[in-house]
Amino acid sequence: MLEAIIVDDEQHCINRLQKQLGAEAPDIEIIACCKTVENARKIIAENSPDILFLDVQLGNRTGFDLLASIKKIDFEIIFTTSYDSYALKAFKFSALDYLLKPVDKDDLKRSLQKLRQQRDLKETSKKIDILFHNFREGNETSKRIAIPTVDGYTMVDAKDIIRLQSDVNYTHIHTVAGKKITASKTIKFFETLLEGADFFRVHKSHLVNLKFVESYSKGKGGHITLADGSQIEVAIRRKEELLKRLT
């Protein structure tokens, strides 16, 4: 059995999640429900749960305040939140799991399945560090990303990524250190994730960090040369927008 604590300041949300867990997860025992940061901190210290279902907004405090007050996070976390584009993007950068309220039972089942398959507390701690870093940094180019790979996650600063190359359902990420990381996500996933961070899709197979573009050579679509020496073809339909972004 896995022991879980629900932290949410709305009783009807607690009731809904308890009911859903009872129906979908007989191997999870809810040992406590908390409505405040202070109460949750005390209960977590006393019980050492396996899983924390954590609401983002807790009155005039947040779930992040709770996590920041805990010295060692040795439990898995599934956030619950109302729609907030900024918070959702932060979760995606850190690869932490979240559920949108009202919680859908199929989304809950997927989150629990993922949790059972990927329980690695060291990685959870790293993801929390990335989450806190990204909330402190307002600039998109200063964000850190937890990149999913076949072996787990690799943590990278967005500003250190030179280019990303599509390989069907995988993406090869090339960094300033000369490292190549193969991510188990499509290039479209990273295009959406890095929107606003000075990245541009120059071709269906290539997403580049514009700050590493060293030159553009004319042609039908032309091509660019990047700081690592790679030359990338530019799709004709993307040429005009690229030149606007570069000037």
C-alpha positions as CSV (number, residue, x, y, z in Angstrom):
1,M,0.0,0.0,0.0
2,L,1.1,3.5,-0.8
3,E,0.2,6.2,1.8
4,A,-1.0,9.6,0.5
5,I,-1.8,13.0,2.0
6,I,-4.2,15.4,0.2
7,V,-3.5,19.1,0.7
8,D,-6.3,21.4,-0.5
9,D,-8.1,24.3,1.0
10,E,-11.5,23.4,-0.6
11,Q,-13.4,20.6,1.0
12,H,-15.4,19.7,-2.1
13,C,-12.1,19.1,-4.0
14,I,-10.8,16.9,-1.2
15,N,-14.1,14.9,-1.3
16,R,-13.9,14.5,-5.1
17,L,-10.3,13.3,-5.0
18,Q,-10.9,10.9,-2.1
19,K,-13.8,9.4,-4.0
20,Q,-11.9,9.0,-7.2
21,L,-8.9,7.4,-5.4
22,G,-11.1,5.0,-3.6
23,A,-12.5,3.9,-7.0
24,E,-9.4,3.9,-9.1
25,A,-6.5,3.2,-6.7
26,P,-7.2,0.6,-4.0
27,D,-3.5,0.4,-3.4
28,I,-3.4,4.0,-2.2
29,E,-4.4,4.8,1.4
30,I,-5.3,8.4,2.2
31,I,-3.9,8.9,5.7
32,A,-4.7,12.6,6.1
33,C,-6.2,15.6,4.5
34,C,-4.9,19.1,5.2
35,K,-6.2,22.6,4.3
36,T,-3.3,24.8,5.3
37,V,0.5,25.0,4.8
38,E,1.2,24.8,8.5
39,N,-1.0,21.8,9.2
40,A,0.3,20.0,6.1
41,R,4.0,20.6,7.2
42,K,3.2,19.1,10.6
43,I,1.3,16.1,9.2
44,I,4.0,15.3,6.6
45,A,6.7,15.4,9.2
46,E,4.8,13.0,11.5
47,N,3.7,10.5,8.8
48,S,6.3,10.4,5.9
49,P,3.9,9.8,3.1
50,D,4.7,8.2,-0.2
51,I,2.5,10.6,-2.3
52,L,1.4,14.2,-1.8
53,F,-1.6,15.5,-3.8
54,L,-0.8,19.2,-3.5
55,D,-3.1,22.1,-4.4
56,V,-1.1,25.1,-5.9
57,Q,-3.2,27.7,-4.2
58,L,-3.9,27.4,-0.5
59,G,-5.7,30.4,0.8
60,N,-3.1,33.3,0.7
61,R,-0.3,30.7,0.6
62,T,0.8,28.2,-2.1
63,G,1.9,24.6,-2.4
64,F,5.3,25.9,-3.3
65,D,5.5,27.6,0.1
66,L,4.9,24.2,1.7
67,L,7.6,22.5,-0.4
68,A,10.1,25.3,0.3
69,S,9.6,24.7,4.1
70,I,10.4,21.0,3.9
71,K,14.1,20.2,4.2
72,K,14.0,16.8,2.5
73,I,11.3,15.9,0.0
74,D,11.2,12.1,0.1
75,F,7.8,11.6,-1.4
76,E,6.2,11.8,-4.9
77,I,4.1,14.9,-5.7
78,I,1.1,15.3,-8.0
79,F,-0.1,18.9,-8.1
80,T,-3.7,19.9,-8.5
81,T,-4.5,23.2,-9.9
82,S,-7.1,25.4,-11.6
83,Y,-6.0,26.5,-15.1
84,D,-3.1,28.9,-14.9
85,S,-0.9,29.1,-18.0
86,Y,2.2,30.3,-16.1
87,A,2.0,27.5,-13.5
88,L,1.3,24.9,-16.2
89,K,4.3,25.9,-18.2
90,A,6.4,25.7,-15.1
91,F,5.3,22.2,-14.4
92,K,6.1,21.2,-18.0
93,F,9.6,22.7,-17.8
94,S,10.2,20.7,-14.6
95,A,8.4,17.5,-15.8
96,L,6.4,17.4,-12.6
97,D,3.0,15.9,-12.8
98,Y,-0.2,17.9,-12.4
99,L,-4.0,17.5,-12.6
100,L,-6.3,20.2,-13.7
101,K,-9.4,20.9,-11.5
102,P,-12.0,19.5,-11.5
103,V,-9.9,16.4,-11.6
104,D,-10.8,14.0,-14.5
105,K,-10.7,10.3,-13.6
106,D,-8.9,9.4,-16.8
107,D,-6.2,12.0,-16.1
108,L,-5.9,10.7,-12.5
109,K,-5.4,7.1,-13.8
110,R,-2.7,8.3,-16.2
111,S,-0.9,10.2,-13.4
112,L,-1.0,7.3,-11.1
113,Q,0.2,4.9,-13.8
114,K,3.1,7.2,-14.5
115,L,3.9,7.5,-10.8
116,R,4.0,3.8,-10.3
117,Q,6.3,3.3,-13.3
118,Q,8.7,6.2,-12.6
119,R,9.1,6.4,-8.8
120,D,12.6,7.9,-8.4
121,L,12.8,10.3,-5.4
122,K,16.2,11.7,-6.5
123,E,14.7,12.8,-9.8
124,T,11.7,14.3,-7.9
125,S,14.0,16.4,-5.8
126,K,15.8,17.7,-9.0
127,K,12.5,18.5,-10.6
128,I,11.4,20.5,-7.5
129,D,14.7,22.4,-7.7
130,I,14.0,23.2,-11.4
131,L,10.5,24.3,-10.5
132,F,11.7,26.7,-7.8
133,H,14.5,28.1,-10.1
134,N,12.0,28.8,-12.9
135,F,9.5,30.5,-10.6
136,R,12.4,32.8,-9.4
137,E,13.5,33.6,-13.0
138,G,11.0,35.7,-14.8
139,N,13.0,35.6,-18.1
140,E,12.1,32.7,-20.4
141,T,15.7,32.4,-21.6
142,S,16.9,31.7,-18.0
143,K,14.6,28.7,-17.6
144,R,15.9,25.2,-16.8
145,I,14.3,22.1,-18.4
146,A,14.0,18.5,-17.2
147,I,14.4,16.6,-20.5
148,P,12.8,13.2,-20.5
149,T,15.1,10.5,-21.9
150,V,14.9,6.7,-22.1
151,D,16.9,6.5,-18.9
152,G,15.2,9.2,-16.9
153,Y,15.7,12.9,-17.0
154,T,18.6,15.2,-18.0
155,M,18.6,18.8,-16.5
156,V,19.6,21.5,-19.0
157,D,19.6,25.3,-19.1
158,A,17.5,26.5,-22.0
159,K,20.1,29.1,-22.8
160,D,22.7,26.4,-23.3
161,I,20.7,24.6,-26.1
162,I,22.0,25.4,-29.6
163,R,19.6,23.4,-31.7
164,L,17.0,20.6,-31.6
165,Q,16.6,18.0,-34.4
166,S,13.6,15.9,-35.0
167,D,13.9,12.1,-35.2
168,V,10.3,10.9,-35.6
169,N,9.0,10.6,-32.0
170,Y,12.3,11.6,-30.5
171,T,14.4,14.8,-30.5
172,H,18.1,15.2,-30.5
173,I,19.2,18.2,-28.4
174,H,22.6,19.7,-29.0
175,T,24.2,21.9,-26.3
176,V,27.1,24.4,-26.0
177,A,29.1,21.8,-24.2
178,G,29.0,19.6,-27.3
179,K,26.6,17.2,-25.6
180,K,23.8,15.4,-27.5
181,I,20.7,14.4,-25.5
182,T,18.1,12.2,-27.1
183,A,14.7,13.2,-25.7
184,S,11.6,10.9,-25.7
185,K,9.4,13.8,-26.9
186,T,8.6,15.2,-30.3
187,I,10.1,18.5,-31.6
188,K,6.6,20.0,-31.5
189,F,6.6,19.4,-27.7
190,F,9.8,21.5,-27.4
191,E,8.6,24.1,-29.8
192,T,5.6,24.8,-27.6
193,L,7.6,24.5,-24.4
194,L,10.3,27.0,-25.6
195,E,7.9,29.5,-27.1
196,G,9.1,33.0,-25.9
197,A,12.6,31.8,-25.2
198,D,14.1,33.0,-28.5
199,F,13.9,29.6,-30.3
200,F,12.6,29.4,-33.9
201,R,11.5,26.4,-36.0
202,V,13.4,27.0,-39.2
203,H,12.4,23.7,-40.8
204,K,10.1,20.9,-39.9
205,S,13.1,19.0,-38.5
206,H,15.0,21.8,-36.8
207,L,14.4,24.2,-33.9
208,V,17.2,26.6,-33.3
209,N,18.3,29.0,-30.6
210,L,18.5,32.3,-32.5
211,K,21.3,33.7,-30.3
212,F,23.6,31.0,-31.8
213,V,22.9,31.9,-35.4
214,E,26.2,33.2,-36.9
215,S,25.2,33.8,-40.5
216,Y,22.4,33.4,-43.0
217,S,23.2,32.4,-46.6
218,K,20.7,33.4,-49.4
219,G,19.0,30.8,-51.5
220,K,15.5,29.5,-52.3
221,G,15.0,29.2,-48.6
222,G,18.6,29.7,-47.7
223,H,20.4,28.2,-44.8
224,I,21.9,29.3,-41.5
225,T,25.2,28.5,-39.8
226,L,25.2,28.0,-36.1
227,A,27.9,28.4,-33.5
228,D,28.6,24.7,-33.4
229,G,29.4,24.8,-37.2
230,S,26.2,23.1,-38.2
231,Q,24.4,24.3,-41.3
232,I,20.6,24.1,-41.2
233,E,18.3,24.5,-44.2
234,V,15.6,27.1,-43.9
235,A,12.1,26.2,-45.2
236,I,10.9,28.6,-47.9
237,R,7.7,29.4,-45.9
238,R,9.8,30.2,-42.8
239,K,12.4,32.4,-44.4
240,E,10.6,35.7,-44.1
241,E,9.8,35.3,-40.4
242,L,13.3,34.1,-39.7
243,L,14.9,37.2,-41.3
244,K,12.5,39.4,-39.2
245,R,13.6,37.6,-36.0
246,L,17.3,38.0,-36.9
247,T,17.2,41.7,-37.7
